[in-house]
Amino acid sequence: MILITNNEGASGVAAAVERLARGEPGLDAIEAGIRRVEADESVRTVGKGGWPNLIGEVELDAGVMDGATLRTGAVGALRGFAHPVSVARAVMERLPHELLVGEGAARPLQPSRRERSTGGKGRPRVSAGSPGRGSGNPPSR
């Protein structure tokens, strides 16, 4: 496995390397590292410390790809989530979509209170009744 980051991703490298050293799956390790970066208020390009948009709101984007299956999931213009990387992963693993944006990115996901907070942990959950990935059925509205 090769891990490459710019200077702003440095705060997450140790978390990713620790998990890889324990033999955890690469996607889990990378997500853990990115969550650390998202929580780092000194990082201005992603997460909690991210710069606001032109109207003063922080909107976050994230994308993930499983190298073994080539499945992807992404979110854009997401507001109110501490860890958009985990929301993007939930999209990849649990929904038939590839990219969700804005209010639509959060609608099919029922996050725990901790995930919606700025310092939370945990993974978002898909609401009951939402189809699994690849079911061919659109999510219920």
C-alpha positions in Angstrom: 0.0 0.0 0.0 1.2 3.5 -0.8 -0.1 6.5 1.2 0.4 9.9 -0.4 -0.8 13.2 1.0 0.0 16.9 0.9 1.1 18.8 4.0 -2.5 19.2 5.2 -3.0 15.5 5.4 0.0 14.9 7.6 -2.1 14.8 10.8 -3.9 11.6 9.5 -0.9 9.6 8.4 -0.2 8.1 11.8 -3.8 6.9 12.3 -3.8 5.3 8.9 -0.4 3.7 9.4 -1.3 2.3 12.8 -4.4 0.6 11.4 -2.5 -0.8 8.5 0.2 -2.2 10.8 -2.6 -4.0 12.8 -3.7 -5.6 9.5 -6.9 -3.7 9.2 -8.3 -3.3 5.7 -6.9 -0.4 3.7 -10.2 1.4 3.3 -10.7 1.4 7.0 -7.2 2.7 7.6 -7.5 5.5 5.0 -10.9 6.5 6.4 -9.5 6.7 9.9 -6.7 8.9 8.7 -9.0 11.2 6.8 -11.3 11.5 9.8 -8.3 12.7 11.8 -7.6 15.4 9.1 -11.3 16.4 9.0 -11.2 16.9 12.8 -8.0 19.0 12.7 -9.1 22.7 12.9 -5.8 23.9 11.6 -6.5 22.3 8.2 -8.4 24.9 6.1 -9.2 22.9 3.0 -11.4 20.1 4.6 -13.4 19.3 7.7 -13.9 21.2 10.8 -11.5 24.0 9.9 -12.6 24.3 6.3 -13.1 27.6 4.6 -16.7 28.8 4.2 -18.2 29.3 0.8 -19.1 32.7 -0.7 -22.2 33.1 1.6 -20.3 32.1 4.7 -21.4 28.4 5.1 -19.0 25.5 5.4 -19.9 22.9 2.8 -17.7 19.8 2.6 -17.0 17.3 -0.1 -15.5 13.8 0.0 -15.1 10.8 -2.2 -13.9 7.2 -1.6 -13.1 4.3 -3.9 -12.7 0.7 -3.0 -9.7 -0.4 -5.0 -10.7 -4.1 -5.0 -14.2 -3.6 -6.4 -13.8 -0.2 -8.0 -17.0 1.0 -6.4 -17.2 4.6 -5.5 -19.2 7.0 -3.3 -19.0 10.7 -3.0 -20.8 13.7 -1.4 -20.6 17.3 -2.3 -21.8 20.6 -0.6 -22.5 18.6 2.6 -23.4 20.7 5.6 -23.6 19.7 9.3 -21.5 16.5 9.2 -18.2 16.1 11.1 -16.8 13.5 8.8 -17.9 13.7 5.2 -15.5 10.9 4.3 -17.7 8.5 6.3 -20.8 9.7 4.6 -19.2 9.2 1.2 -18.3 5.7 2.3 -21.9 5.0 3.4 -23.0 6.1 0.0 -20.6 3.7 -1.7 -21.5 0.8 0.6 -25.2 1.2 1.1 -26.8 3.1 -1.7 -27.2 2.5 -5.4 -25.8 6.0 -6.1 -22.3 7.3 -6.8 -22.6 11.0 -5.9 -25.1 12.9 -3.7 -24.9 16.7 -3.4 -26.3 19.3 -1.0 -29.4 18.6 1.0 -29.8 15.4 -1.1 -26.5 14.1 0.2 -27.8 13.9 3.8 -31.5 12.9 3.1 -31.1 9.2 2.8 -28.7 8.9 5.6 -29.8 8.9 9.3 -26.6 9.8 11.2 -26.1 9.3 14.8 -26.0 12.5 16.9 -22.3 12.1 17.2 -21.7 12.0 13.5 -23.7 15.3 13.0 -21.7 17.0 15.8 -18.4 18.6 15.1 -16.4 16.2 17.2 -18.3 12.9 16.7 -17.3 9.4 15.9 -19.4 6.7 14.4 -20.6 6.0 10.9 -23.8 7.2 9.3 -26.7 4.7 9.0 -29.0 4.4 6.1 -32.6 4.9 7.0 -34.8 1.8 7.3 -36.4 0.9 4.0 -33.5 2.3 1.9 -32.5 -0.2 -0.7 -29.0 -1.7 -0.6 -26.5 -0.9 -3.3 -27.2 -2.4 -6.6 -30.9 -3.3 -5.8 -32.0 -1.4 -8.9 -34.6 0.4 -6.9 -34.3 4.2 -6.1 -34.2 5.1 -2.4 -37.6 5.9 -0.9 -38.4 9.5 -0.4 
